[in-house]
Amino acid sequence: MTDDLLEETMFQIPDGYRVMNWNKGFGRQIGPLYERVLDDKSYTRAFIVSDHHVNGMNNCHGGMLMAFADMAFGHAVTISTHRYWVTIRLLTDFVSAAKLGDWVEGTAEVVGLEDDIFTVNGKIWTADRTLMTGTGVFKALGARP
């Protein structure tokens, strides 16, 4: 028997998404992660809830959802400024659980800016169910290459 996934049993990534090229660090450990960026610069980041994301109830671990929210919400700063950023504050509300095998998506929009401090509102969901809502405060750093 093999642990390899057969092509017919693999999850089909929705059209327009591409795998994020994180080949080192934290993103690699929790991935794979995916993203879709539209012409109007709106974006969605995503992941499939896999074995390494779940708790004992086969729900996506809250820590994974928080880490994903940080990356999905903070990306609003990158989209609007093409700069690196660090998280100052991340406030979230867990609304529902994601199960093993769910396709989870998230996005955010900048709602405030003062100096180099960005405030964003974001949402994480699966299918038609909201998993998490939140607000993030991020400090913009140097330009991205």
N, C-alpha and C positions, 0 to 999 in steps of 0.2 A: 504494500500500500504506500501511497505517496502523500506528502503534505502539500504538494504543488496544486495550485488551482487550475482547473481546466478552463479553457477559454469560455465555454458555455456557462460556467458557474460564476464567472467574474462579474463584478458590478460594472455596468456601463456608465461611464462618466458622461454627464449631460453635455450636449453640444455647446461649444463656445468656451469650455473650461480647458485649462492646461495645467499640468502638474508644475508646482513651484519648484524651482531648481535650488533647493536647499540641500546641499550635500555634506554639511557639517553642522555641528552645534545643536541647539535645542530643537529647532524646526525639523531637523532630520530625525530626532528621537521620537517626536510625537506625530510625525507625518505618516504617509504622504499627505501634503496639503495641496489644494488646487485653487486657482483663481480665474476669474473672468473679468475683463475690463472692457467696457463699451466705449464707443466713439465719444460719448459725452463725458467721459472720465468717471462715470459711475462704475462701481465694482462690486463683486461678491467674492468672498473667499469661502472655501468649503473643505470638508473631509468626510470620509466614511468611517463611522464608528466601528472600530476593529477590536480584536481581543485585547490589545494593549491599552485601550482607552476605557475599558469598562470596570465597574466595581463588582462586588459579589452578587448583585441583583441583575447583572447584565445591562445595567444602565450606564450611559456615558458618565464617567467620574466628573464630579463638579469641578475638580482641579483642571481637567482637560478643557471643560467649557470655559473656565476663567482664562486659561492660557490662550485658547482660541479667540475669545472675545478681545483680549489684549492685542493680538495680532490683527484681527479683523477691524477693530475700532481704530487702532493707531494708524492703520494704513490710510485712513482719511487724511492724515497730515502729509504722508508721502504723496498722495494723489494731488493735494492742493499746493504743495510747496517743493516737491522733489528733494526733501531734506530727511536726514535721519531724525529720530525722535526717541525720547525716553518717557516712560509712564510716570506721572506724578500721582494720579489717583484713578482707580477703576471701581466704580460702584455698579453692582449688578443685582438684578432680581431674577431668581430662578422661577420660571413659570410652569415648566413641564419637563419631562425626562426624555432623553434620546435613548433609543435601544440599539443593541448590537445590530449592525447592518444598515442603520439609518444614514442617509445623506444629509449632512448638517451644513447649513449655509449661514453667512453673516456679513453684515455691511454696516456702515456708519456714515454720518455726514457731519461736517464742521458746523457748529451752531454759535461759536464764539471765538474771538481772537483778541488777545491783548498782549502786546510785545511779541514774544515768541511762545506764548502759552495758548494752546488750542483746546477748546472744549468741544466734544463730539457726543452725539446721541447715536446709539447703535441698537441692533437687534440681531438675535441668533434664532434660526428656525429650522424645522425639518418638514418638508411637504407643506401642509397648510396649518401647521401647529407651531406657535411661538414657544421657544425653549427658554429664552433669556432676553431681557431688555437691560439697557444700562447707559451710563454716562462715563466718559473718560476725559481726563485732563492730561495733556501731553505737552512736553517742552520740545520744541524744534531745535535741532542741533545743526551740524554742518551739512553742506550739500552732498547729495548722493552722486556717485560717479555715473 
